[in-house]
Amino acid sequence: MTMRRGVAWVLAAAVIGLGMVGTATPASAHNVLIDSSPENGAEIDTAPDRIDLVFDQIVQPGFNTVTVTGPDQNRWEETSEATVDGETVSTTVHPLGPAGEYTVGFRVLSADGHTVRGSTTFTLTEAGDGDVPPQPADDEASADGSADEASTEEGMPVWPWIAGAAVLLAVGVTVGIRFGGGDTSKG
């Protein structure tokens, strides 16, 4: 009877361990853009002089960038290095020129240490009086992640779950042998 109890413990540990591995999901603590100024998809007739992006968590200081690309494919931000104030990331822009859709690309350092990339758009309905500003060098990375840099948005790897299941299985086998490995002639 004791041997059966040990085998039951081992099987229970194996089922629990496999259940843990099967339900493992990637970590989802990355910052999420919740608001922007101008709002995503907005149609405006007066060009903004500043872009604000608001996230759901504090953005870590570091290499945070914001780019503003116009319908003419020219960049309009004054500097791609963004200003961080808590959950808000901002950049100033040159006076805009042509009417059309502008894309605001961003790359921020999330509260969990991962890089978050994305973009919003707004449409300038009336042309501004701005002239095309000096453009960044071709080898400068864009904020929306088009650089050759590897993305760090993989989430939590699966190996800790597998290692945890292996440890749990080993404990179950040890307990099963320890308490169920007695005299097998009974029965």
Salt bridges, closest charged atoms under 4 A:
ASP52 OD1 - ARG50 NE 2.86
GLU77 OE2 - ARG75 NE 2.77
ASP112 OD2 - HIS30 ND1 2.80
ASP112 OD2 - HIS114 ND1 3.26
GLU140 OE2 - ARG75 NH2 3.50
GLU149 OE1 - ARG107 NH1 3.67
GLU149 OE2 - ARG117 NH2 3.14
